C-alpha cells in the first residue's frame, strides 16, 4: 500500500459539512465514493486534516488515503476529478510516508472569514460571504484581535456542544484585511475547536460595530463560558484556506501576512 496526500477544494454551500453522517450530503461521502470507483470497491476510506461545518468552504483541504494502485501523482487528480461532483476538485497529489496522518501531523491551519458591508445584501454572494449592514471599524477589530493571539484556553470561544476536553489552543496570528466594502478576518493557529473561528468572528463583529470594546477580549477568555462571547457567525463566509505540515511553510505564510499589501489594515 502507498499512502497518498491530496489537496482538495470544495464549495461548501451544497454540503452538510465535510464529515460523513447518516443523513445529508457531505464532502467525505463524495470523495470516498470517487475513491471507491477508482479502486472498483464498495467503499474506500480517507482521512482529512479536520472537518468543516455545513456551508463552510475548503480552498486547500488535506486528505490522505492508502492505495495499492500504481497511478502516477500527476494522474491522480485527473482520475478523481473525472468522477467527483462539480463542487469538489482535487488540486494535487503526493506520496507521503506510511505513518503520515493528515489530522495529527498538522503544525498549523489558516481559516479566512469573508464579510461585506454594502447597504443591501447581494444575492449572488449569499453562499460565499457574510453580509453585515452598516459600518465596521477594522482598527477596533485589529486591536481586539491582538488580545486573541498567543496560547489561551478558548472555552468561551467554542461551541458548548464540543466534546474536546483540552480547549487550549495557540493563535499565531489574527489579522484584518480590508478592501473597500469587503473585510476578511484571517486566523492562523495550531488548531481550532468546534465552531471556534465562527465564534471568534461573531465576537469581533460586535467589537467592530462599536457594541463592545476591544479590551473585553481578555475578560471573555478568562470567563471560560460560551455565554460570555459573541454569536456564532454563519458558515457561508468561512473558508479553510490552508493546512501546514512543516514549520517552514507555516512561517513563510506568516511572513507573507506581514508584507505590506494594498487594502491591508
C-alpha positions in Angstrom: 0.0 0.0 0.0 1.1 3.6 -0.8 -0.2 6.5 1.3 -1.2 9.5 -0.7 -1.9 13.0 0.4 -4.2 15.0 -1.8 -5.3 18.6 -1.6 -8.9 19.4 -2.4 -11.1 22.4 -2.7 -14.9 22.4 -2.4 -17.9 24.7 -2.5 -19.5 24.1 0.9 -22.8 25.6 0.0 -24.2 22.3 -1.2 -22.8 20.1 1.6 -23.8 19.4 5.2 -20.2 19.8 6.2 -17.1 17.6 5.5 -17.6 14.7 7.7 -19.9 11.8 6.6 -23.1 11.4 8.5 -26.2 9.3 8.4 -28.3 11.9 6.6 -27.2 14.7 4.4 -24.7 15.2 1.6 -21.1 15.6 2.8 -17.7 16.2 1.2 -16.3 13.0 2.7 -19.1 11.0 1.1 -18.4 12.4 -2.3 -14.7 11.8 -2.0 -15.0 8.3 -0.7 -17.5 7.4 -3.5 -15.0 8.6 -6.0 -12.2 6.6 -4.4 -14.4 3.5 -4.4 -15.0 3.9 -8.2 -11.3 4.3 -8.9 -10.5 1.2 -6.7 -13.5 -0.8 -8.1 -14.6 -1.4 -4.5 -17.8 -0.9 -2.5 -16.1 1.7 -0.3 -12.7 3.3 0.2 -11.8 5.3 3.3 -9.9 8.5 3.6 -8.8 10.8 6.4 -8.9 14.6 6.4 -7.0 17.2 8.4 -10.3 18.0 10.1 -13.9 18.6 9.5 -15.7 21.7 8.3 -19.3 22.6 9.1 -22.3 23.0 6.9 -21.8 25.7 4.2 -18.1 26.2 5.1 -15.8 26.1 2.1 -12.4 24.4 1.6 -9.7 26.0 -0.5 -6.8 23.6 0.2 -8.1 20.8 2.5 -5.7 18.0 3.1 -6.8 14.3 2.9 -4.9 11.1 2.9 -5.7 7.6 1.8 -3.9 4.3 1.1 -3.9 2.6 -2.2 -2.5 -0.5 -3.9 -2.8 1.2 -7.4 0.1 2.3 -9.5 -1.2 5.6 -10.7 1.2 8.5 -11.1 0.8 11.5 -8.9 0.2 13.6 -11.9 -2.8 11.4 -12.9 -4.5 11.1 -9.6 -6.2 14.5 -9.7 -7.4 13.8 -13.2 -8.7 10.4 -12.3 -10.6 11.5 -9.2 -11.9 14.7 -10.8 -13.5 12.7 -13.6 -15.8 11.0 -11.0 -16.2 13.7 -8.4 -19.2 16.1 -8.5 -18.6 19.6 -9.9 -18.4 21.3 -6.4 -15.3 19.2 -5.3 -12.0 19.2 -7.0 -8.6 17.5 -6.4 -5.8 20.1 -6.8 -2.7 17.9 -6.4 -1.5 14.5 -5.1 1.8 13.4 -3.5 3.2 10.3 -1.8 3.8 10.6 2.0 5.4 8.1 4.5 3.2 5.2 5.7 3.0 6.7 9.2 1.8 10.2 8.0 -1.5 11.3 9.3 -3.5 14.2 7.7 -5.0 15.2 11.0 -2.4 14.5 13.7 0.6 15.7 11.8 -0.5 19.3 11.2 1.5 22.1 12.6 -0.9 24.9 11.7 -4.1 25.9 9.8 -5.4 29.0 8.3 -9.1 30.0 8.2 -10.4 33.1 6.4 -13.8 34.7 7.1 -15.2 36.9 4.3 -17.6 39.8 5.1 -19.1 42.6 3.0 -20.7 45.7 4.4 -22.7 47.2 1.5 -26.0 48.8 2.2 -28.0 46.0 0.6 -27.5 42.3 0.5 -26.0 40.8 -2.7 -28.0 37.7 -3.6 -25.1 36.4 -5.7 -22.7 36.4 -2.7 -25.2 34.8 -0.2 -23.3 31.5 -0.2 -19.8 32.9 -0.1 -19.6 35.9 2.2 -21.4 37.2 5.3 -23.4 40.4 4.9 -23.1 42.9 7.7 -25.2 46.0 7.1 -23.5 49.1 8.4 -20.0 50.2 9.2 -17.4 48.0 10.8 -14.2 49.6 12.2 -11.2 47.5 11.2 -9.0 49.3 13.6 -11.1 48.3 16.6 -11.2 44.7 15.3 -7.5 44.6 14.9 -7.0 45.9 18.5 -9.3 43.2 19.8 -7.5 40.6 17.6 -4.2 41.3 19.2 -5.6 40.0 22.5 -6.5 36.7 20.9 -3.0 35.9 19.7 -1.0 33.6 21.9 -1.8 30.5 23.8 -5.2 30.5 25.7 -8.0 28.4 27.0 -10.6 29.1 24.4 -13.6 27.5 26.2 -15.5 30.8 25.8 -14.8 30.7 22.0 -16.1 27.3 21.1 -19.5 25.6 20.9 -20.8 24.3 24.2 -21.5 21.1 22.3 -17.8 20.3 21.8 -16.7 17.1 23.3 -13.0 18.1 23.4 -11.7 18.3 27.0 -8.5 20.3 26.3 -9.5 23.6 24.9 -6.1 25.3 25.0 -5.0 26.4 21.5 -2.4 28.8 20.1 -3.3 31.5 17.7 -0.2 32.7 15.8 -2.0 35.5 14.0 -5.4 37.1 13.8 -5.4 39.7 11.1 -7.9 42.1 9.4 -7.7 42.8 5.7 -9.9 45.4 4.1 -10.7 46.2 0.5 -13.4 48.8 0.1 -16.7 47.3 1.4 -15.1 43.9 1.9 -13.5 42.8 5.1 -11.6 39.5 5.7 -10.5 38.1 9.0 -7.5 35.7 8.8 -7.0 33.2 11.7 -3.7 31.3 11.8 -3.4 28.8 14.6 -2.0 25.5 15.8 -5.5 24.0 15.7 -9.1 25.1 16.1 -12.0 23.9 18.3 -15.5 23.1 17.0 -17.0 26.4 15.6 -14.2 28.3 17.2 -13.5 30.6 14.2 -17.2 31.4 13.8 -17.5 32.4 17.5 -14.3 34.4 17.3 -15.7 36.2 14.2 -19.1 36.8 15.9 -17.3 38.3 18.8 -15.0 40.5 16.7 -18.0 41.8 14.7 -19.6 43.0 18.0 -16.4 45.0 18.6 -16.1 46.3 15.1 -19.7 47.6 15.2 -18.9 49.5 18.4 -21.2 47.5 20.6 -18.3 46.1 22.7 -14.8 47.5 23.4 -11.6 45.7 22.2 -10.4 45.4 25.8 -13.3 42.9 26.5 -11.4 40.0 24.9 -9.2 39.1 27.9 -12.4 39.1 30.1 -14.2 36.8 27.7 -11.3 34.4 27.7 -11.0 34.4 31.5 -14.7 33.6 31.9 -14.3 30.2 30.2 -18.0 30.4 29.4 -19.5 30.3 25.9 -22.2 32.8 27.0 -19.5 35.4 27.5 -18.6 35.6 23.8 -20.5 36.9 20.8 -22.8 35.0 18.5 -21.7 32.2 16.2 -21.2 33.8 12.7 -22.8 31.8 9.8 -20.8 29.2 8.0 -21.2 30.7 4.5 -18.4 33.2 5.0 -15.8 30.8 6.3 -13.0 29.2 4.3 -10.4 26.6 5.3 -7.6 28.3 3.4 -4.6 26.1 4.1 -3.1 23.3 6.3 0.6 23.1 7.1 2.7 20.1 7.9 6.1 21.7 8.3 7.3 24.8 10.2 9.0 26.3 7.2 5.8 26.6 5.2 3.9 27.9 8.2 6.5 30.6 8.9 6.6 31.6 5.2 2.9 32.2 5.3 3.2 34.3 8.5 5.9 36.4 6.8 3.7 36.9 3.8 1.0 38.3 6.1 3.5 40.8 7.4 4.3 42.1 3.9 2.6 45.4 3.1 -0.3 45.0 0.8 -2.9 47.2 -0.7 -6.0 47.4 1.5 -4.4 45.6 4.4 -5.0 47.2 7.8 
